[in-house]
């Protein structure tokens, strides 16, 4: 090295360069060999793919040939089936056409026959018309002969026949109605009596009649003078404050309070008793005790109402309505205490409703409130029925209760069985012996009106009210009225009484037809 004079570093550098060139050459050779192998593999794969494609082409061609053959076979089969169907349809059409030809032929024959029948019928009709004309002529001739023989025209004969038919039918109808009425009465009376008697047996109330005067006992005769007071100041104050008449007469140790308002009489009575007990009797003390008694009386009225609803088992009654019910204790109708009457009607209504399988509680409520208008009818204008309906609507009572109040005197039509039950119970309570009192004048007027009902009917001779107006006996003229006509008169009188009169209970109508034959032996 030294001979050539080259440094060692240069030699190393040259060695490195030669190594790099050698490496590059070796990499190129290896890479070229790799490419050659890859090309060979790709060529081999390409050949395999071509072979596979050729194979698939052949298989696809075979499948296409098979599918083509299958479709061809199916098409041929379907074509044959369509041809068969068309042939069958053609056969059916041919058969139908043949049938239509046969039917057309038959219809032509029938038409020909009908034409022949039409001609025959026309001839017969002409013949019948001629015969009918002859019959009408004969009928006319016969009628003329009958008119000549009988001496009656056709119209008069017709009217006479109609009168006879009408008379016969009237008798038959009256007889039929009479028979049906007897059957209905037997059954209805029996059932009604059972229900009413059963209800009245299960409920029995004491008969109480209130009067228009109240007697207050005094401890001594000196108390009369103290009640009168100096120059009558005390008695005038008592009468002015309480609204009742104070009657002081010769009755020993007693004074009489007179008023048509039981509530005022009761307040006046308690005020007098309190004054007598207190001993201080002067106008100021009278007014103080009267105010106190009025407050206590309002509470007592509410207690009367609560007691009534409790006895009947009624719930959900407005407190103001309870107070109105309590006021009925101090109202009277023909001397009968209205609250006692209302409770009795409620009890009877409940019993009847139970027998008829109706709502017992609702029937009792309707019965208790049927006369609720009487608690304030002296304060408001209108009948107690209209006032009662307004009160029931105000406190939102059941429509059945409202209808029962409106219809219990027959002013409005009853729309439920319970309303009819309340009518019956009201009549029972009012018509019990001794339940109500009446003035002699009203009693005579009612009997006179009852007798006048039948006197205007044709054929009636006399009429008599019997049994305190519970029965009306009508005597008819036997030469003008027969037995069947008697039943018609009885019904007419009954309907007239129901339409024109107001009465408690029931009125029995008896028509009497009597024929007497008299001779005098000389």
Phi, psi and omega in degrees: 000318180295331179295316179285337177083021180267136181286159183291326183296319180296322179296318180297320180296317180295323178295321180295317181296318180296320179297318180297316182297319180296318179297317181297317181297316180296318180298319181296317182296315181296318181295322180293321178295322179295317179298320180297320180293320180295320178297321179295318180296317179298319179297319180295317179295321179298319179294318179298318180296318179298319178297319181295319179298318179298319180297315181295323177300315180297316181296318179297320179296319179295317180296320179297320178297318180294317179297319178300318181293321180295314178297323179296318180295317180296318179298319179294320179296315180296321179297318179296319180296317179299319179298318179297318179297317179298322179294317178296317178299319179297320178295318180296319179297320178297319179295318179295319179298321178295318178296319178298323178296318179297317181295319179299319178297317180295320180295322178297319178296318181294321179299319178298317179297318180296320177300319179295318178295322179299317178297317181295318180295322179298318178296317179295321180297318178298320179295317180295321179298319177297317179295319180296320178299319178296318180296318178299319179296317178295318180298318179296317178297318180295318179297321179296320177296317180297319179297321179293319181290314185278337183076016180240141173284169181298318181293319180293321178297319179297317179296322180294316178298318180297321178296317179297316179298317181298317180296314179297317181294322179299316178296317180296317180296315180298319179295318179297315179298319180299315180296315180295322179297317180298316179297314181295319181296319180302314183284313184293315180299318180298312181293317181297318179297319179299313181296313184292314180297318179299316180294318182289329176292323181282342177229122178224123181243153177292149177270120181233134180232121180272148179252177181265004179231153177228136181258131177248123180282142180249150179289332179199173182288335181298331183296332177299316179296321180292325178292325178289317178078174180293124181056025176076019182295318183294313182294325178293321179294316179301314182292322181291319183286315186273337181077021178239162177267129180259113183256114178245109183235206184278000179298125185290133174051046179198145172234155183245132174257126184239126176191147177279352179260107182299328180294315177297319179298320181293317179296318179296321180297312181293326178295316178297315180297322178293321178296315180298318180291322182287321178091339179267104185244104175205162188309316182296315181294325178299315180294320179298311181294325179298315178299318180295317180297322179298318178296315179296323181294323178299318178294323179294322177299316178298322178295321175301316180295316179296320179298319180296314180293326179292317179299325182269353179072034181262139181241169175056048176255126182301142184298325177293325177290325176298321179295320177295322176297317179297327180295336179298337179298334183253021175241145180232155175225113186053038179083356181266131178296124188291324179293315177299320178297318182293320178295319179297317177298319180296317179296313180296320179297319178297318180294316179295320179296322177296321178294327182264010177060043175253178181288107185294315183297318180293322178295317178297318181297316179296320179295319180293323186265003187296331179248026184297335179296336181290347180289336182227011183292342176278350180255334183243157177277147180114166179285159181295337178292310180297319179295318179297320177298316179298319179296315180298320178293322181299320182263018170056050176283163180301141178305330178295319178296317180298317179294323178297320177294317184289331188252002188288346173250010178081007179289331181232150181290135177286129182254004180213161178296324182296322177298318178294321178299318180296321176302313181296314181296321178297318178295318179299315182294322183283333187264000177298140180305124178085356183292324182231149174248157183216154179284155180297323181296313179297323181296314180295319180298320180294319179293320179296316178298322180294319180291328182288341183301317187270344188291337183272359181274137182297133179095351180274131180265305181216161174217143183226129174275127185238163173052052177058036178085010179274346181218142176238120179256124183247122178260123182253163178278117186295334181283344180253337186235129176266183185296317181293324178294332178299320179295322178295320178296318179300317179294318180297318179296317180301313181295323178294318178298316182296327183276326190253346186238153172244128187205150176277147176074216182232157177237122179272130180253122179239121178260126184247124176237115185232132177246125180241137175246118185236140175221148180245121179276130180244000000 
